[in-house]
Amino acid sequence: MANSNLPRRIIKETQRLLSEPAPGISASPSEENMRYFNVMILGPTQSPYEGGVFKLELFLPEEYPMAPPKVRFLTKIYHPNIDKLGRICLDILKDKWSPALQIRTVLLSIQALLSAPNPDDPLSDNVAKHWKANETEAVETAKEWTRLYATGA
Amino acid sequence: MDPEEDMHDARGESSQEEEDFYSEGYPSDGEDEDDDGDDAGYDFVDNDSDDPSTDVRRLQQNYTTLNEENISQRQADDINRVSTVLSIKRWEACVLLRHYNWSVSKVHDEWFADEENVRKTVGLLEKHIEMPNKRELTCGICFENYPRDTMKASPCGHPFCFSCWRGYISTSINDGPGCLMLRCPDPTCRAAVGLDMVDSMASREDREKYARYLRRSYVEDNRKTKWCPAPGCEYAVEFVMGSGSYDVCCKCSYSFCWNCTEEAHRPVDCGTVARWILKNSAESENMNWILANSKPCPKCKRPIEKNQGCMHITCTPPCKFEFCWLCLGPWTEHGERTGGFYACNRYESAKQEGAYDESERRREMAKNSLERYTHYYERWAANQSSRQKALTDLQALQNEKLEKLSDRQSQPESQLKFITDAWLQIVECRRVLKWTYAYGFYLHENEHAKRQFFEYLQGEAESGLERLHQCAEKELQVYLEAETPLKDFNDFRTKLAGLTSVTRNYFENLVRALESGLNDVGPSNSQAGSNQAACSKSSSSKSLAPGKSKSGKSRTGGAATSSRSGSSRGMDDSIWTCDSCTCTNPKSNSHCQACDRHR
């Protein structure tokens, strides 16, 4: 079973995530698979995502921590660096990954990405174009989507 | 066209030749040990007639073939040099050199201009930071605690345990050549992780991989070196920039252009070769064919070739549209009204009004250009396969025939080098001839004089090569089959060696003439003048190559009628040089043995 051989590092990280959670972030391992985490990130204040609760899934592959975790948004979100499947364009999840990074740092980076969208390095072309052409309007759409999909309803 | 440029060319050539001449006795370092065999071989012909080794030496002066050992040696030398001059560790010098594409001078320039900035960019710390001074330290990757002395860190002092380091380094090495730019695992730290860490911690297999990436980087990132592009060849070629022709010949015997790494293609330039190759491979010719021979179905737009029958076309299912081939209108509208089922007046009248002219003209042009291309391509490809065949023949010759011949004629094999030389020359000539067809294809239609001159030169080249090929193939057969008088064989030797050198001269001049864009032929030249131009060109370009052939020395350029009898030089009374083809003949012959012209 996947959980029997869990490296000490993952156990330690999990314990720390549960005992000292980062503000606005919660991550808890699934009961069947300790490498699979259910994650919730609160939309940062003063961002179009404020007031929203965003669900994500995070998976630690066999090679972790030598390979980065796999993270994806489950809640629909209007953001130039996140596509409609919830995949995230973030350097530390790809070539800038370092084994000295952790689940916590990854989630904090994603939270920061919500505060500071980067339309120059887009994953979703349409959203990025919208963002560059008319930022006010794009932000409105993002707020609308937050209201529609990321509030408790 | 431009006399200035022409003069310049001439000067360039002659100074090049001079260099060769002076350096003759002093082969450059590193070359002689490997090339002794070749040189010795050429020496034979050297004494015999003229000096064909000149071109070999000229080519070898501007490049060197490197094997794995040479590459590592050069790399180590460069690393040592930088390490000594900058007083840094070898692994640090290695990181620096890699960053600056292995240019020692660039490293020095940058370092002495702004050492601090260079250090920051490549991640070399000036001060070594010790790991925290505690008995036990926590590994930043697995979060376990270990005694301090079992931990390792880059000069930045971020401690990680041995097995995490090993895993980190191994992951990076297996990810590809990016491992040469490895940094400390701490995301806030940019300290470089170099060869010393890899050597002290990685597995043997990973260390070898890392060394391979280092070698590859040395060849690929270096502006002066490139891998030989022949499949399976592991040599690299180092090239001295700004030194004449880009054609190089690897030790694996593959000749290629160092600039574009396509096969050697003198006299054609790299751009033309790229266009030609694209043309051969790309769909462009298919498109031309489709354009020339088909029309699109007016309904589904699929191209249709009409290969027989009447004008009533039914497109293949699922379309099944019925239409008239001439006017492309629906067949249902055809009948008595349009002038009957077999003639379409709509087309005829529209044609008279000029409605179809444009597309018809395009179709016609595409057809012509396709035929033109096919003409050149077929000849290009034929020379290519001839060359391949000659290479195979050469191999067969070297593998068995030479030994047999040596037995039959009681000659040591070393004395038979002239036969191999002849075959090598054939192979080279086929290559040149092949590319002249690409040259011809791109030669402008409107330049009649040039075109005519070019075709004349090409034709002469072809027949010259045929003569040589004939002699090397057919006439050799006689001496392979039976014992013959020594005199006969010696005559054969003189003839073949002579033909080889004549053909070599001719092709060298041809290459030069084509490379200079046939500049001697002005656009004003009338058709009648082109023959005259051909003669003066060949003689003037030959005069650019002193020491190439005896007759060349007496040629002073100018009109083709100038006196240039080789025997009149009084150098050797037992031979004479043919006025027309420059071949040397024994005195006893009254006709030239190469071209049959009277003395």
Interface residues (C-beta under 8 A of the other chain):
Chain A: P7 R8 R9 K12 E13 E63 P65 M66 A67 I92 K96 S98 P99 A100 L101 T105
Chain B: G140 I141 C142 F143 E144 H158 F160 C164 G167 Y168 T171 P185 D186 P187
